[in-house]
Amino acid sequence: MNETPMTPERLAEVRSLDLLALMPERAAAVIGRALGDLVAEVERLRAELAARPTRAEAYRQVADELALMQSVEPDHRHAAGLYSAEQRARRMADAAERADDRARVETAAPETGHPAHPAPCRVPASPDCTCDDTERGGVQ
């Protein structure tokens, strides 16, 4: 099984396959229909995934709700506990964001052919890259 995500280019290549040139007409029709269903499912799942909040966004939402609860809590002891939970949620949001940034960099490296970069680099050719030319693979 391939562990890397299917690139948009590869998906377009699969979508544009000329199955009639590769196999008999009847097989091409059956396989073409199945391939079309699979491509549609990949696109549906990608759209569903893109619509979901990131882990960082979910943690920030929890932190905001805890802050709201804290502001209306009349008991100082409970408010202090809510404040502590809010701060933990914000730290977890920051950690999730850093992990997501690292994951984006790691997946960008194979696609671009450039080595992965540490934060604040998002992609090898990003304008905020602080790596020297040897680390950037010569990308300016």
C-alpha positions as CSV (number, residue, x, y, z in Angstrom):
1,M,0.0,0.0,0.0
2,N,1.2,3.5,-0.9
3,E,1.5,5.6,2.3
4,T,1.8,9.0,0.5
5,P,-1.4,10.9,-0.5
6,M,-2.4,10.8,-4.1
7,T,-1.3,14.0,-5.8
8,P,-3.8,16.1,-7.8
9,E,-1.7,15.3,-10.9
10,R,-2.0,11.6,-10.3
11,L,-5.7,11.8,-9.7
12,A,-6.1,13.7,-13.0
13,E,-4.0,11.0,-14.8
14,V,-6.2,8.3,-13.4
15,R,-9.3,10.2,-14.4
16,S,-8.0,10.6,-18.0
17,L,-7.0,7.0,-18.6
18,D,-8.0,5.7,-22.0
19,L,-9.0,2.3,-21.0
20,L,-10.2,1.3,-24.5
21,A,-6.6,1.6,-25.7
22,L,-5.6,-0.8,-22.9
23,M,-8.2,-3.5,-22.9
24,P,-11.4,-4.9,-24.6
25,E,-14.4,-2.6,-24.8
26,R,-16.5,-4.6,-22.3
27,A,-13.8,-4.7,-19.7
28,A,-13.0,-1.0,-20.3
29,A,-16.6,-0.1,-19.6
30,V,-16.8,-2.1,-16.4
31,I,-13.4,-0.9,-15.1
32,G,-14.1,2.6,-16.2
33,R,-17.3,2.8,-14.2
34,A,-15.6,1.4,-11.1
35,L,-12.7,3.8,-11.6
36,G,-15.1,6.7,-11.9
37,D,-16.8,5.7,-8.7
38,L,-13.4,5.5,-6.9
39,V,-12.3,8.9,-8.2
40,A,-15.6,10.4,-7.1
41,E,-15.2,8.8,-3.6
42,V,-11.7,10.2,-3.3
43,E,-12.9,13.7,-4.2
44,R,-15.9,13.4,-1.8
45,L,-13.6,12.3,1.1
46,R,-11.1,15.0,0.4
47,A,-13.9,17.6,0.4
48,E,-15.3,16.2,3.7
49,L,-11.8,16.2,5.2
50,A,-11.2,19.8,4.1
51,A,-14.5,20.9,5.7
52,R,-13.5,19.6,9.1
53,P,-11.8,21.8,11.6
54,T,-8.2,21.2,12.3
55,R,-7.1,19.8,15.7
56,A,-5.8,23.3,16.5
57,E,-9.1,24.9,15.6
58,A,-11.0,22.4,17.7
59,Y,-8.8,23.0,20.8
60,R,-9.1,26.8,20.3
61,Q,-12.9,26.5,20.2
62,V,-12.8,24.5,23.5
63,A,-10.5,27.1,25.0
64,D,-12.9,29.9,23.9
65,E,-15.9,28.1,25.4
66,L,-14.0,27.5,28.7
67,A,-13.1,31.3,28.7
68,L,-16.8,32.1,28.3
69,M,-17.8,29.7,31.1
70,Q,-15.1,31.2,33.3
71,S,-16.4,34.7,32.7
72,V,-19.9,33.8,34.0
73,E,-18.8,31.5,36.8
74,P,-19.7,33.1,40.2
75,D,-17.5,30.7,42.3
76,H,-13.8,31.8,42.2
77,R,-12.6,28.2,42.8
78,H,-14.5,26.9,39.7
79,A,-13.4,29.9,37.6
80,A,-9.7,29.1,38.5
81,G,-10.2,25.5,37.3
82,L,-11.8,26.7,34.1
83,Y,-8.9,29.1,33.6
84,S,-6.4,26.3,34.0
85,A,-8.3,24.1,31.6
86,E,-8.6,26.9,29.1
87,Q,-4.8,27.5,29.2
88,R,-4.2,23.7,28.7
89,A,-6.5,23.8,25.7
90,R,-4.6,26.7,24.2
91,R,-1.3,25.0,24.7
92,M,-2.7,21.9,23.1
93,A,-3.9,24.0,20.1
94,D,-0.4,25.5,19.7
95,A,1.2,22.0,19.9
96,A,-1.3,20.6,17.3
97,E,-0.6,23.6,15.0
98,R,3.1,22.9,15.2
99,A,2.6,19.2,14.5
100,D,0.4,20.0,11.5
101,D,3.0,22.4,10.2
102,R,5.7,19.7,10.5
103,A,3.4,17.2,8.7
104,R,2.8,19.7,5.9
105,V,6.5,20.2,5.5
106,E,7.2,16.5,5.5
107,T,4.6,15.8,2.8
108,A,5.8,18.8,0.8
109,A,9.4,17.6,0.6
110,P,8.6,14.4,-1.5
111,E,6.3,16.3,-3.8
112,T,8.8,19.1,-4.5
113,G,11.9,17.1,-4.4
114,H,13.4,19.4,-1.7
115,P,14.4,18.4,1.8
116,A,12.0,19.2,4.7
117,H,12.6,22.4,6.6
118,P,12.0,23.4,10.2
119,A,9.6,26.1,11.3
120,P,9.0,28.9,10.3
121,C,9.5,27.3,6.8
122,R,6.2,26.1,5.4
123,V,7.5,24.8,2.1
124,P,11.0,24.8,0.7
125,A,10.5,27.9,-1.5
126,S,8.6,29.9,1.1
127,P,9.6,33.6,1.5
128,D,9.8,33.2,5.3
129,C,12.4,30.4,5.0
130,T,15.3,31.1,7.3
131,C,17.4,28.1,6.1
132,D,20.6,28.8,4.3
133,D,20.9,27.9,0.6
134,T,22.5,24.5,1.3
135,E,19.5,23.5,3.5
136,R,17.0,24.9,1.0
137,G,18.4,22.8,-1.8
138,G,19.5,25.9,-3.7
139,V,15.9,27.3,-3.8
140,Q,15.8,31.0,-3.5
